[in-house]
């Protein structure tokens, strides 16, 4: 059995270019994305499962999936 750690992906929003349109919030299956005060989307890293639906849906392409070692 291998004990190699599996990489985990988490969504990250570029806060400098996010236009807070809400498209990412609508498709997130874990409700991990909020837009407080209508300014910029924020991802709750504890809820995000890294599915990538938000990144695919973002019309401004400001969401990326970052890889973390777990």
C-alpha positions as MATLAB code, in Angstrom:
seq = 'XXXXXXXXXXXXXXXXXXXXXXXXXXXXXXXXXXXXXXXXXXXXXXXXXXXXXXXXXXXXXXXXXXXXXX';
ca = [
       0.000    0.000    0.000;
       1.210    3.433   -0.893;
       1.167    6.201    1.699;
       1.611    8.937   -0.875;
      -0.529   11.965   -0.102;
      -3.200   12.858   -2.619;
      -3.342   16.426   -3.902;
      -6.481   18.378   -3.051;
      -7.891   21.158   -5.172;
      -9.541   24.288   -3.833;
     -11.124   27.180   -5.710;
      -9.445   30.578   -5.432;
     -10.974   33.860   -6.626;
      -8.863   36.725   -7.987;
     -10.337   39.493   -5.846;
      -8.830   42.199   -8.051;
     -10.864   41.209  -11.108;
     -14.002   39.525   -9.713;
     -17.150   41.439  -10.705;
     -19.414   39.690   -8.151;
     -21.894   38.479  -10.776;
     -22.909   35.466   -8.660;
     -22.612   32.809  -11.371;
     -20.168   30.808   -9.254;
     -22.459   30.907   -6.226;
     -25.348   29.481   -8.223;
     -23.447   26.373   -9.353;
     -21.498   25.533   -6.180;
     -22.859   22.211   -4.875;
     -21.517   22.855   -1.353;
     -22.586   26.517   -0.990;
     -18.933   27.344   -0.383;
     -19.053   30.688   -2.205;
     -20.488   33.925   -0.890;
     -20.417   37.516   -2.086;
     -20.425   39.618    1.068;
     -21.518   43.213    0.485;
     -21.736   42.483   -3.261;
     -18.060   43.266   -3.761;
     -16.221   40.025   -4.547;
     -16.804   36.275   -4.349;
     -15.139   34.521   -1.428;
     -14.592   30.757   -1.205;
     -14.881   29.020    2.158;
     -11.929   26.642    1.883;
     -13.435   24.355    4.538;
     -16.508   23.744    2.380;
     -14.900   23.736   -1.088;
     -14.376   20.259   -2.552;
     -12.510   21.450   -5.646;
     -15.073   20.231   -8.176;
     -14.305   23.125  -10.553;
     -17.905   23.975  -11.425;
     -17.422   27.574  -10.308;
     -14.295   28.022  -12.427;
     -16.073   26.667  -15.506;
     -19.091   28.914  -14.943;
     -17.201   32.161  -14.233;
     -17.699   34.473  -17.242;
     -14.673   36.564  -16.249;
     -12.398   33.514  -15.755;
     -11.186   34.799  -12.377;
     -11.544   31.507  -10.483;
      -8.739   28.987  -10.534;
      -8.233   25.658   -8.806;
      -5.133   25.566   -6.673;
      -3.536   22.243   -5.743;
      -2.621   21.577   -2.121;
      -0.931   18.544   -0.600;
      -3.089   16.904    2.051;
];
